[in-house]
């Protein structure tokens, strides 16, 4: 499993032929903006297009009431498919357990992107492939 930082060096947009869904509406220092950058970098480094993701898990620091659904916002900004599973999971360990459970070999979920940006100076994203 590769982990990638959310810093802009060598960045650039990933194009999968869909319309460019910019994250320009988020301030540059916003946690969500940094999470989107990390997610784009992880996809770029893994040579995976957003449309190939089956699930996106966003790690939250604690249970949110009401939920903010940051995972859905990341999915939208990346240009993921409309039917991608988007989950906000409290805690890194729980997120990795969920990704492992979703991406069993031979199952319908092949690629899960885990994004962690809250409570960390360096946001990261990792791709779990089943």
C-alpha positions as CSV (number, residue, x, y, z in Angstrom):
1,X,0.0,0.0,0.0
2,X,1.5,3.3,-1.0
3,X,1.0,6.5,0.9
4,X,1.3,9.9,-0.8
5,X,1.6,13.4,0.7
6,X,-0.8,16.1,-0.3
7,X,1.7,18.6,-1.4
8,X,1.6,20.2,-4.9
9,X,5.1,19.4,-6.1
10,X,4.9,17.7,-9.4
11,X,1.1,17.6,-9.0
12,X,-1.2,18.4,-11.8
13,X,-4.7,17.3,-12.6
14,X,-5.7,13.8,-13.5
15,X,-7.8,13.6,-16.6
16,X,-10.1,10.7,-17.2
17,X,-12.1,12.3,-20.1
18,X,-14.7,13.8,-17.8
19,X,-15.3,17.4,-17.1
20,X,-12.7,19.0,-14.8
21,X,-14.3,19.3,-11.4
22,X,-12.1,21.9,-9.8
23,X,-11.5,22.3,-6.0
24,X,-11.0,26.0,-6.5
25,X,-14.0,26.8,-4.3
26,X,-12.0,25.5,-1.2
27,X,-9.4,27.8,0.4
28,X,-5.8,26.5,-0.2
29,X,-5.2,25.8,3.5
30,X,-8.6,24.1,4.0
31,X,-8.4,20.5,5.3
32,X,-10.7,19.3,2.5
33,X,-8.6,21.1,-0.2
34,X,-5.5,19.4,1.1
35,X,-7.3,16.0,1.2
36,X,-8.3,16.4,-2.4
37,X,-4.7,17.2,-3.4
38,X,-3.4,14.1,-1.5
39,X,-6.1,12.0,-3.2
40,X,-5.2,13.3,-6.7
41,X,-1.5,12.6,-6.0
42,X,-2.2,9.0,-4.9
43,X,-4.3,8.3,-8.0
44,X,-1.7,9.9,-10.3
45,X,1.2,7.9,-8.7
46,X,-0.9,4.7,-8.9
47,X,-2.0,5.4,-12.5
48,X,-5.6,4.9,-11.5
49,X,-8.3,7.2,-12.9
50,X,-11.0,8.5,-10.6
51,X,-13.7,6.6,-12.5
52,X,-11.9,3.3,-11.6
53,X,-12.5,3.8,-7.9
54,X,-15.2,1.6,-6.2
55,X,-15.0,3.3,-2.8
56,X,-13.6,6.3,-1.1
57,X,-13.1,6.4,2.7
58,X,-12.4,9.6,4.4
59,X,-10.8,9.3,7.9
60,X,-12.5,11.5,10.5
61,X,-11.0,12.2,13.9
62,X,-14.2,11.5,15.8
63,X,-17.8,10.7,15.0
64,X,-19.5,13.7,13.5
65,X,-23.0,14.7,14.3
66,X,-24.4,15.7,11.9
67,X,-22.1,14.0,9.4
68,X,-20.2,16.2,7.0
69,X,-19.7,13.5,4.3
70,X,-16.3,14.7,3.3
71,X,-15.8,11.5,1.4
72,X,-18.6,12.5,-1.0
73,X,-17.0,15.9,-1.4
74,X,-13.6,14.3,-2.3
75,X,-15.4,12.0,-4.7
76,X,-17.1,14.9,-6.5
77,X,-13.9,16.9,-6.7
78,X,-12.0,14.0,-8.2
79,X,-14.7,13.3,-10.7
80,X,-15.4,9.8,-9.4
81,X,-18.4,7.8,-10.7
82,X,-21.8,8.7,-9.3
83,X,-22.2,5.2,-7.8
84,X,-18.9,5.2,-5.9
85,X,-19.3,4.2,-2.3
86,X,-18.3,7.3,-0.1
87,X,-17.8,6.6,3.6
88,X,-16.6,8.8,6.5
89,X,-15.1,6.5,9.0
90,X,-13.8,7.6,12.5
91,X,-10.2,6.5,13.0
92,X,-7.4,5.3,10.8
93,X,-7.5,1.7,12.0
94,X,-11.2,1.4,11.4
95,X,-10.8,2.9,7.9
96,X,-8.2,0.4,7.0
97,X,-10.3,-2.5,8.3
98,X,-13.2,-1.3,6.3
99,X,-11.1,-1.0,3.1
100,X,-9.8,-4.6,3.7
101,X,-13.3,-5.9,4.2
102,X,-14.6,-4.1,1.1
103,X,-11.8,-5.1,-1.2
104,X,-11.7,-8.9,-0.9
105,X,-10.0,-10.7,-3.9
106,X,-12.6,-11.5,-6.5
107,X,-15.2,-9.3,-5.0
108,X,-17.0,-6.4,-6.8
109,X,-15.0,-3.7,-5.0
110,X,-11.5,-3.7,-6.5
111,X,-10.1,-0.2,-5.6
112,X,-10.6,1.7,-2.4
113,X,-9.0,5.1,-1.8
114,X,-8.4,6.0,1.9
115,X,-7.9,9.8,2.5
116,X,-6.6,11.1,5.8
117,X,-6.3,14.9,6.3
118,X,-7.9,15.8,9.7
119,X,-5.6,16.3,12.6
120,X,-2.4,15.9,10.6
121,X,0.0,18.4,9.1
122,X,0.6,16.2,6.1
123,X,-2.5,14.8,4.5
124,X,-2.2,11.4,2.9
125,X,-4.1,9.1,0.6
126,X,-3.6,5.4,0.0
127,X,-5.0,3.0,-2.6
128,X,-6.1,-0.4,-1.5
129,X,-6.6,-2.9,-4.3
130,X,-8.3,-6.2,-3.9
